[in-house]
Amino acid sequence: MKNLNILSGGAAQGLVGSLAPAFKAETGFDIAGEFSAVGAMAERLRAGVPADIVILTAALIGRLADEGLVERSSIADIGRVATALAVRAGDPLARAGDAASLRNALLAADAIFVPDTKASTAGIHVAKVLTRLGIESDVAERLKVFPNGTTAMRHLADSDARRPIGCTQSTEIISTEGVELSGALPPGFELATMYTAAIATRPSAASQAQRLIELLTSSGAAELRGRAGFVSESG
């Protein structure tokens, strides 16, 4: 079996999965590897885990290029991803149009499902939001922290809490069955993160990695990117 090895933030998992059948039909390669918190994936690459292609935040990809771990000439932006609220499928949507309603929505939840608050883009941002709202100590015991947003959303879907809520990147919410996107964070608390792909400096399948980047960023995949939760620079 021929595999293209990927290290990716969880935000791109749904989009990559949607392109995997076409990629295999064209190249004969399956896509294998890991999707998790971007910080953890960067550390995996630094530790020498084999990778052909890396999909992380633009800032992290830039640092990895400076470190000589990805090819700078291969870097390509995929699109921006908003950090958003999620609810269990069938539950009332959480409305958070301003700081007060966001604070109320979080305080009303008896379980708050989030990704790693030290290594994931959304989790780090959630921790900052809780601090800015002045409620980090109030909700500390209700936080349910998981290695990445997709795992957090799966646990939200299965939660038996009375009023659970989740917060992670919109792509991870959209791609998880059993949860619903409840809207982006309000002005002043929003976060839209650019995700970027690059070829690792020691790829075993460089041409296939380049082809996957072309598919991920092509105009033909614009609808797929939009359905997955990515927003292009043009809108």
C-alpha positions in Angstrom: 0.0 0.0 0.0 1.3 3.4 -0.9 0.7 6.2 1.6 1.2 10.0 1.6 2.2 10.8 5.1 0.6 13.9 6.6 0.9 15.9 9.8 -2.0 18.3 10.1 -4.0 20.4 12.4 -7.5 19.0 13.0 -9.0 21.9 11.2 -8.1 20.4 7.8 -9.2 16.8 8.5 -12.7 17.1 7.0 -11.4 18.8 3.8 -8.5 16.3 3.3 -11.0 13.5 3.8 -13.3 14.8 1.2 -10.5 15.0 -1.4 -8.9 11.6 -0.5 -11.0 9.5 -2.9 -10.1 11.7 -5.9 -6.5 11.9 -4.8 -6.2 8.1 -4.6 -7.9 7.7 -7.9 -5.4 10.0 -9.6 -2.2 9.0 -7.7 -2.8 5.6 -6.3 -1.9 6.9 -2.8 -3.9 6.8 0.4 -3.5 9.6 2.8 -2.1 8.5 6.2 -0.8 10.3 9.2 -2.1 12.4 12.1 -4.6 15.2 12.6 -4.4 16.9 15.9 -3.5 20.1 17.7 -1.2 22.2 15.6 1.4 22.6 18.3 1.6 18.9 18.8 1.9 18.2 15.1 4.8 20.7 14.8 6.5 19.0 17.7 6.0 15.6 15.9 7.8 17.0 12.8 10.6 18.4 14.9 11.0 15.0 16.6 11.6 13.4 13.2 8.3 11.8 12.5 8.2 11.0 8.8 6.0 13.4 6.8 5.5 14.3 3.2 3.1 17.2 3.7 2.3 19.4 6.7 -0.9 21.5 7.2 -0.8 23.9 10.1 -1.4 27.5 10.8 0.4 29.9 8.6 2.5 31.2 11.5 3.7 27.7 12.5 4.5 26.8 8.9 6.6 30.0 8.6 8.5 29.0 11.7 9.0 25.5 10.4 10.4 26.9 7.2 12.8 29.0 9.2 13.9 25.8 11.0 14.4 24.1 7.6 11.7 21.5 8.2 9.4 22.4 5.3 10.2 23.7 1.9 9.5 27.4 1.8 8.8 27.4 -2.0 6.0 24.9 -1.5 4.0 26.9 1.0 0.4 27.6 -0.1 -2.5 29.0 1.8 -5.7 26.9 2.0 -8.1 29.4 3.7 -9.1 30.9 7.0 -11.0 29.0 9.7 -13.1 30.7 12.4 -13.2 29.6 16.0 -16.9 29.0 16.8 -19.4 27.6 19.2 -21.0 24.2 18.9 -24.0 22.5 20.5 -25.2 18.9 20.5 -27.5 18.1 17.6 -31.1 18.9 18.5 -30.2 21.3 21.3 -31.1 25.0 21.1 -28.4 27.1 19.4 -26.2 29.2 21.7 -26.5 32.8 20.7 -23.5 34.9 21.4 -23.6 38.2 19.5 -21.6 40.2 22.1 -19.5 39.7 25.2 -22.4 39.6 27.6 -24.3 36.9 25.7 -21.1 34.9 25.1 -20.4 35.0 28.9 -24.0 34.0 29.7 -23.9 31.1 27.2 -20.7 29.7 28.7 -21.9 30.2 32.3 -25.1 28.5 31.5 -23.4 25.4 30.2 -22.8 22.5 32.6 -20.0 21.1 30.4 -17.8 22.9 28.0 -15.9 20.8 25.4 -12.7 22.3 24.0 -9.4 21.2 22.5 -6.0 21.3 24.1 -5.7 24.7 25.8 -1.9 24.8 25.4 -1.2 23.2 22.0 -4.2 23.8 19.8 -5.1 27.1 18.1 -8.7 27.1 19.2 -8.0 25.8 22.7 -5.4 28.5 23.4 -7.9 31.1 22.2 -10.7 29.7 24.3 -8.5 30.0 27.4 -7.8 33.6 26.6 -11.5 34.3 26.0 -12.4 32.8 29.4 -9.8 35.0 31.1 -11.0 38.1 29.2 -14.6 37.4 30.3 -13.5 36.9 33.9 -15.0 33.5 34.2 -12.1 31.1 34.0 -12.4 30.1 37.6 -16.2 29.8 37.4 -16.1 27.3 34.6 -12.8 25.5 35.4 -14.5 22.3 36.7 -16.8 22.2 33.7 -14.1 22.3 31.1 -13.7 19.0 29.2 -10.3 19.3 27.5 -9.3 16.8 24.7 -6.2 16.5 22.5 -7.9 18.2 19.5 -11.2 19.8 18.4 -12.5 16.8 16.5 -12.2 14.6 19.6 -13.8 17.3 21.8 -16.7 17.5 19.4 -17.2 13.7 19.3 -17.5 13.8 23.1 -19.9 16.7 22.9 -22.1 14.7 20.6 -22.1 11.8 23.1 -22.5 14.0 26.2 -25.2 13.3 28.7 -24.8 16.7 30.3 -28.0 18.8 30.6 -26.7 21.9 28.7 -23.3 21.1 27.1 -21.6 23.5 24.7 -18.4 23.3 22.7 -15.9 25.7 21.3 -13.4 24.9 18.6 -12.7 25.6 14.9 -15.7 25.6 12.6 -14.2 23.0 10.3 -14.0 20.5 13.2 -17.6 21.2 14.2 -18.9 20.9 10.6 -17.2 17.5 10.1 -18.4 15.9 13.3 -21.7 14.1 13.2 -24.0 14.8 16.2 -23.0 18.4 16.7 -24.2 21.7 15.1 -22.4 24.9 14.3 -23.9 27.6 16.6 -22.0 30.6 15.1 -18.6 32.3 15.3 -17.5 34.1 18.4 -18.7 37.7 18.6 -16.7 40.8 17.6 -13.8 41.4 19.9 -13.5 37.7 20.7 -13.4 36.2 17.2 -10.4 34.4 15.7 -10.0 33.5 12.0 -6.8 31.5 11.5 -5.1 31.0 8.1 -4.2 27.3 7.4 -1.3 26.6 5.1 0.2 23.5 3.5 3.8 22.8 2.8 6.0 19.9 1.7 8.4 18.6 4.3 12.1 18.8 3.6 12.6 15.0 3.5 9.5 13.7 1.7 9.2 10.2 0.4 6.5 11.2 -2.1 7.2 14.8 -3.1 5.3 14.9 -6.3 2.2 13.4 -4.7 2.5 15.9 -1.8 2.6 18.7 -4.4 -0.5 17.3 -6.1 -2.4 17.2 -2.8 -1.5 20.8 -2.2 -2.8 21.7 -5.7 -6.1 19.9 -5.0 -6.5 21.6 -1.6 -6.0 25.0 -3.0 -7.5 24.7 -6.5 -10.4 26.8 -7.7 -12.2 23.5 -8.4 -12.2 22.7 -4.7 -13.6 26.1 -3.6 -17.0 24.6 -2.9 -15.6 21.8 -0.9 -13.5 24.2 1.1 -16.6 26.4 1.8 -18.6 23.4 2.9 -15.8 22.3 5.2 -15.7 25.7 6.8 -12.8 27.4 5.1 -13.1 31.0 4.0 -10.9 32.1 1.1 -9.1 35.5 1.1 -11.6 36.7 -1.5 -14.5 35.9 0.7 
